[in-house]
Amino acid sequence: MAEIKDFHFRAADGNRTRDLRTTNATLYRLSHSSLQCITLHHRTVLYHSINCFVNEIIREFEPGNLSFAVTLEILIHNCYNEEHIYTRFVNEVSMAELKGAYIRVKRHKSGIITYGGDQGFFSDMSENPEEVRKRRMGCGIVAFGDLLLYMAGRNSRYRFKGSDCYVNRILTEEEYKDYFNDRYAFLGGLPARTGNGLSGFRLQGRFNRMARTEGFKLRAKWGFSGRRIYDRMEEMLEKDIPVILCIPLMIFNKDKKDGITFYKKEQNGYNKACTVSAHYVVVTGLFKEHDDIYMSISSWGVKYYVNWKEYDQFIHTHFLGTILGNLLYIK
């Protein structure tokens, strides 16, 4: 058994948990960004170990508002959810990331709490062809819906018709599917003939229509320049706005097998999970580790990482890569 040489709790701002003050802001930092530090074989590894903090929170905080209840609910569900105990190494530096808890859905069969929505909630074996399209091509709708839901939960100025019953809580699969279907209708559905899903320009147009209708003082545009993607991502994340990013579609047959690598973060580093193209994701953070920059993303309800250099090279070396592979810039 490995020897544990040091053990303590620290919040994201470096304070030990016993020094934390009973404010909502501290509660969210504690529940979503607090770290358990363990020096193991002369190498310090940081774990998001949420379940260890439940008793500490109960001692520190008086349940008296929605923020407490929502956060504690997330904590309790995640106590038994190994998929959401993410590893972070000490040499990983956050450059920009969302400030709040991301979208959570409880999977019906496993009870696992997702990291964002998942078009996989719809059946691939359904007799209804529209249901099949939602599963196979619904990533853009998930990304669009999660963006709106996160913003509505973080700031009441961005609430929209029908959003109140979905924000700031863990949803069931059925609730999320109902929400997805609302966004599906708003976006005009998915094309039955082309099989290519939604374009970035459709997302731009529908976001701006909604912003005008709901009185949001924001506007969106789909990017063209690959050189501006990183700066725009950083800008949006610093403003607490999730970033819809597209992994480009491969146009030519010779490129069909090409794609972007999604990584899972393990104790021994970043391990390849899958290779993807023609897919929307939501970027939730930017992190630097050694000389590499990684984007943390939500895809299929799972937290993955994408190497920024690999993405940048990919879009610049494939036909129409910087147009098909770009982001929805919101300001």
Secondary structure, DSSP 8 states (H G I E B T S, - for coil): ---EEEEEEE-TTS--GGG--S-HHHHHHHHHH-EEEEEETTEEEEE--GGGGHHHHHHH----SHHHHHHHHHHHHHTT-GGG--EEETTEEEEEE-SS----EE-TTT--B-SS--GGGS-TT-S-HHHHHHHHHTHHHHHHHHHHHHHHHH-GGG--TT-TTTTTS-EEHHHHHHHHHHHHHHTT---TTT-----HHHHHHHHHHHHHHHT-S--EEE---GGGHHHHHHHHHHTT--EEEEE----SGGGTT--EEEEEEETTEEEEEEEE-SEEEEEEEEEEETTEEEEEEEETTEEEEEEHHHHHHHHHSSTTHHHHS-BEEE-
